[in-house]
């Protein structure tokens, strides 16, 4: 088994800053197990693929173009998709959606935050699966993808290899759920060298050497170190009602 759990994160113009940095900031820096590469969906080679975030023009520098990420020798375990208004123009690009779908098929785990699940749904890979998304745009966007079993009252939803979270900070709660589902101890990695296999039909697959109790302990310890109160009940979602009727909120 690889000594690291390799995460590829898609980025695009006007992604939501906290969708990316919140969850991945909780996951990646805390352990030598998780590694991260950023992928420019606009397919510009690094270092030209500077993506502007939706908040205050924050820029990041992706390491890979989408073409590079699609190469068979670019191995990874999890595909991460943040949300943001910048994903809306991407929904009308069938070629791009097909290429993202190829990455989805190759990933053993998929983690989306906010409207990242809408971009995932547009690839067709969420059909017949339960999922959630941002509450403010929920009614408008989920109606376009009726094949998905959308769950409105949910901080996050797990179905098969898919972990989808609601808006923005819900992704941080989902990040700890991700840790509790994927973390393996150094001893387990050494004793179980077989990598996790990806399921192209979206089913969850076993992680060799995975111990749920130890992974949950690690997730709780990480939350404590970050002085973060992890909301472990995904159905404890106080943000449904304010957005269940017409409102003028913006994302």
Number of C-alpha atoms within 10 A of each C-alpha: 16 15 15 17 20 18 23 24 22 26 30 28 21 20 25 27 21 22 25 24 15 18 25 21 13 21 23 17 12 13 12 11 18 20 18 20 16 20 27 27 24 17 17 17 17 14 12 13 23 19 20 20 22 19 13 8 12 14 16 16 16 23 20 24 21 22 15 16 24 16 10 8 8 10 14 22 23 25 25 26 26 29 30 27 17 18 21 16 10 17 16 11 11 12 10 17 20 14 16 21 20 15 21 25 17 21 25 26 28 27 25 32 34 30 34 29 27 28 23 23 23 21 20 15 19 23 18 13 19 18 27 30 32 28 23 24 16 22 15 9 16 23 11 12 15 12 16 20 15 21 17 23 19 23 30 31 24 20 15 17 22 27 24 31 32 33 28 24 17 25 29 29 25 27 27 24 24 22 21 21 19 21 26 24 15 14 9 15 21 14 12 15 13 13 17 18 16 21 17 17 12 22 15 18 14 14 19 17 21 18 16 15 11 14 21 19 14 18 24 20 12 19 19 12 11 11 9 13 10 18 16 14 12 18 14 13 16 10 17 17 11 12 16 13 10 8 9 7 9 6 12
